[in-house]
Amino acid sequence: MDAQGNVDKAWMDRVEEVVNYVLNTGSYCILNVQHDTGDVWKDVMSGARKDRGGWLRADMDAYDEISPIYKTLWTNIATRFKNYDDHLIFESFNEILNPTTGWTQPSAGHQAYECIRRLHQDFVDAVRATGGNNEYRNLSLNPYSAGSNEANLNEMVVPNDKHPNHILFSIHSYDPYNFCNENGEWTKYVWDKDCEKEVDEITARVDARFQALGVPYFYGEFGAIDGGKEMAERIKYAKYMVNKFNQYHTTGLWWMGLYDRKENKWYESEIVNAMMETYKP
């Protein structure tokens, strides 16, 4: 992008090419602003902390600077894709963080939540203003870090929209954290009743909040991404999560690394088969 948020044509051409790969399979495609919200991460080789260069932050002190760039960016995207049908869903951003790129969700009333609400409204307004099929396109939103703690969920509101009932929400869940991820001495290697209890509590809390808001939702990311665990235990997790999705009439997207695009085959076909067998049509 340039300083105003206008996207380079060659880049946008490539984005559209990939979107069409998805849509040509008959699938739905979710197009979002991804690593512009990039975090600070630890480089494996050097051990140094590095910033991915994100400019899109949940920061009211920077909102007046961020907002016009963000709206221009979405105007560019929405204009390019306004004639696509409803198999294309726009999502506001991915896992937005505060200026210190903290992953712990802020406490209730934190200014980060106000910034997110304003950016969500900017997103809806910018997309709708481009017309075409964007006037009714389904738009997806996610909260701070896309997390699911109580404060995070309670601070979410549905933006004003000229056409109601075209807003949905996305939550990410790698829970229980110590099972789904490698976490040193705290790593959990066995899927057990404690794991089930934690997932039960999270999915019930998420469903209750979005039922109260009257909007649909889905899990935009989930997965037991620590491949060092036994496949049988990860399959237990996968089946349990899909059963929870069935229970609450929602769905989820396993993130990521299941498919080898170069070889056109599954990396972990056991997990794919387990999930597909568990999903209810």
Buried (B, 14 or more C-beta within 10 A) or exposed (E): BEEEBBBEEEEBEEBBEEBEEBBEEEEEBBBBBEEBBBBBEEEEEEEEEEEEEBBBBBBBEBBEEBBEBBBBBBBBBBBBBBEBEEBBBBBBBBBBBBEEBBEEBBEEEBBBBBBBBBBBBBBBBBBBBBEEBBBBBBBBBBBBBBBBBEBBBBBBEBBEBEEEEBBBBBBBBBBBEBBBBEEEEEBBEEBEEEBBEBBEEBBEBBBEBBEEBEBBBBBBBBBBBBEEBEEEBBBBBBBBBBBBBEEBEBEBBBBEEBBEEEEEEEEBEEBBEBBEEBEEE
